[in-house]
Amino acid sequence: MNIQIYCGKKNFDAQKAERYFKERRIPFQALDLKKHKLGEREIRMMISAIGIEKLIDRDDKKVKEHPACYYDREDLLIPAIQENPWLIRVPIVRNGNKMTIGYQPDIWAQWE
């Protein structure tokens, strides 16, 4: 397994996801979205695996103020996410082409 966790360090669900993999001694790579710049290919993979509606955190007050919150086209949304990675929900846990958003240990257990 090659686990990657896209997260923000202050996010509680991201901390729970990291703890889940640490407790099971499963190696993972944590990618802080403030330091790690997302590429177009990564974002397209997220959109195809998760979907645009689930990817954007439309419940967050800060995200609602950004015009990208209302985009529904990939070609407009990808550059907006590259410039403002805080628009997406975290943590995104990736294992190859499989991805989940949030704390979902039931699904991660199936990956093992």
C-alpha positions in Angstrom: 0.0 0.0 0.0 1.2 3.5 -0.8 -1.0 5.8 1.3 -1.0 9.6 0.9 -2.9 11.9 3.1 -3.6 15.4 1.8 -4.4 17.5 4.8 -4.1 20.7 6.8 -2.3 20.3 10.1 -5.1 21.9 12.1 -7.8 19.6 10.8 -9.1 17.2 13.4 -10.2 14.5 10.9 -6.7 14.7 9.3 -5.1 14.1 12.7 -7.5 11.1 13.3 -6.6 9.7 9.8 -2.8 10.0 10.6 -3.4 8.3 14.0 -5.3 5.5 12.3 -2.4 4.6 10.0 0.2 5.1 12.7 -1.6 2.7 15.1 -1.7 0.0 12.5 2.0 0.7 11.5 0.9 1.3 7.9 3.4 3.7 6.2 1.9 6.8 4.8 3.0 10.2 3.4 1.3 13.3 4.8 1.1 16.2 2.4 0.3 19.5 4.0 -1.7 21.5 1.4 -0.1 24.8 2.7 3.3 23.5 1.7 2.5 21.0 -1.1 1.3 22.6 -4.4 -1.3 20.4 -6.1 -0.7 19.6 -9.7 -3.4 19.6 -12.4 -3.1 15.8 -12.8 -3.6 15.3 -9.0 -6.7 17.5 -9.0 -8.1 15.7 -12.0 -7.5 12.4 -10.3 -9.3 13.7 -7.2 -12.3 14.9 -9.3 -12.6 11.6 -11.2 -12.4 9.5 -8.0 -14.4 11.7 -5.6 -16.5 14.0 -7.8 -16.6 17.8 -7.9 -19.5 18.2 -5.5 -17.8 16.3 -2.7 -14.4 17.7 -3.3 -15.2 21.4 -2.7 -16.0 22.2 0.9 -19.2 24.3 0.2 -20.2 24.3 3.9 -17.1 26.3 5.0 -17.8 30.0 5.5 -14.5 31.1 3.9 -15.1 28.9 0.9 -18.6 30.3 0.3 -17.1 33.7 0.0 -14.8 32.6 -2.9 -16.4 32.6 -6.4 -14.9 29.1 -7.2 -17.4 27.6 -4.7 -20.0 28.1 -7.4 -18.0 26.7 -10.4 -19.2 23.5 -11.8 -16.8 23.2 -14.7 -13.4 21.4 -14.3 -11.5 23.8 -16.5 -12.5 26.7 -14.2 -12.2 24.8 -10.9 -8.7 23.3 -11.4 -6.8 26.6 -11.5 -8.8 27.9 -8.6 -7.9 24.9 -6.5 -4.2 25.2 -7.5 -4.2 28.8 -6.3 -6.4 28.1 -3.2 -6.0 24.6 -1.9 -8.1 25.4 1.2 -11.2 25.2 -1.1 -11.1 21.4 -0.9 -12.3 19.1 1.9 -9.6 17.4 3.9 -8.3 14.9 4.6 -8.2 13.2 1.3 -6.7 9.8 1.7 -5.3 8.2 -1.4 -4.2 4.6 -2.1 -3.3 4.4 -5.8 -6.4 5.4 -7.7 -8.7 4.9 -4.7 -9.5 8.0 -2.7 -11.7 9.0 0.3 -12.6 12.3 1.9 -12.8 12.6 5.6 -12.3 10.0 8.3 -13.4 6.7 6.8 -11.7 3.8 8.6 -14.2 1.2 7.3 -13.1 1.8 3.7 -9.4 2.0 4.7 -9.6 -1.4 6.4 -10.7 -2.9 3.0 -7.5 -1.5 1.4 -5.3 -3.5 3.8 
